[in-house]
Each structure stands twice: as structure tokens, then as C-alpha cells.
Amino acid sequence: MRGRILVTLLSLGVVAFASRANAQCAGFSDVAGTSITPTCANVTWIKNRSVTLGCTATTYCPNEDVSRLQMAAFMNRAGNVLTPSVLNREEAGTTLDFSSDHVVCQTPDLPALPRDYPRTIDTDAALSVEVSGLQSLIVVPVFARNGGTWQSLGQGSFPVLAPGARHNVTALTAAFLHFEATNPGSTLKFGIRVSRQNQFGPTITSWTCHLQVMVRNAVYALEF
């Protein structure tokens, strides 16, 4: 009798453990293991990147066949995850008087991005200028979200420029952006903000700019 009770208790323990383990696999109750189990790690990877949405919110249906239409959707989503979006802008102009900051090389808005999905942004900002006198400039890659105010993408470049020569200023920035679940329609726009450190001084007499922005899907920290 005691042996039968012990076996029953052990069986219940195994069932309870299996249920807890299944529930930990990307929220799918029908996939065994945790995020460090090889099979579950694969499912977690594609779930976190919206390659799969599951059969329901809590089931993955691991033993069901995949149709050609579903396969096309999976491949399209995976391609969007692995291929970065690259934007390039080139502009040229004459006088910048610095009555206010200027944002040059502005990109168009990116299409709406999915919510709750982090992005890594790499920018390569280059500005070629001539100035009419000794000038200290601030050149910073910036972004605006949903048509809002411009925000800095990390640290920029702060060169001191002398008149009578063409100066090339670069600023490389990598930043991490996350879009909240309460803001599913987030859009992004990029540019280069040019300002000066001293309140009074000469102006830029001619300039050209180049901005390259690479938007990549970031890896969830919780997967490690």
C-alpha cells in the first residue's frame, strides 16, 4: 500500500513538473522544456521575433503540418528579422546661421514598427563644412518618434573648425530603442543635428551631409 502511494505521489510530481516546464517555453503549454532546452530554445527564438504567433496565444501545435501559405509567412517574417533596414540621405546647402539648431539629412518616416519589439540603431553621420571664422560645432545623430521632438542618439562629435579650409566631421552611434506595448504605432525619423557651442560667432557658409542609418532587430536579453 505504501509503495502504491509513493508511486502515485511521484507520478503527480512528474506531471506537475512537466506542466511547469511546458508553461515556461515561450508561453506555449504544448512545448516541453525551458529556454535552455534545444527544442524550446528554437521555439523561443522565433516566438520572440514574431516569426511564429502560435496556433493560439498559449499553444504552438508542434505536431501539425505546415501549409505552403504558412511556410511563406514564416520565411517572410524570418527575412524581415535577419535583414536590416538601411536608409541613406545626401544633402547640400549654403548658409546655416544658427539662430536655432538645424537638423539636416532628414530621412522619411519608417513605416509603423511592431510593438514590444526592440531595435538596434547604427548611424554613420558625416558633415563636410566651410566656416567664415573660428567655430566650435556640435554634430549629433538624432531621431524623432511619431513626429515628436528630435532626440540624440548617444554622443556626437565636437570639433573646433578654422576658416579657410573644408572640414569633415563624422559621428558614429549605436543605440538601443524599445517601443512600448502602449504605443504600437511607433514610427522613426532620423537626421543630423548641427549646432554650435558658443552663443555668438560666424556661420557655416557651405555644407554637405551624408547619413546612413541601419535598423536591426535586437536580441532579447532574456534569451541568454
Secondary structure, 3 states (H helix, E strand, C coil): CHHHHHHHHHHHHHHHHHHHHHHCCCCCCCCCCCCCCHHHHHHHHHHHCCCCCCCCCCCCCCCCCCCHHHHHHHHHHHHHHHCCEEEEEEEEECCECCCCCEEECCCCCCCCCCCCCCEEEEEEEEEEEEECCCEEEEEEEEEEECCCCCEECCCCECCEECCCCCEEEEEEEEEEECCCCCCCCCCEEEEEEEEECCCCCCCEEEEEEEEEEEEEECCCHHHC
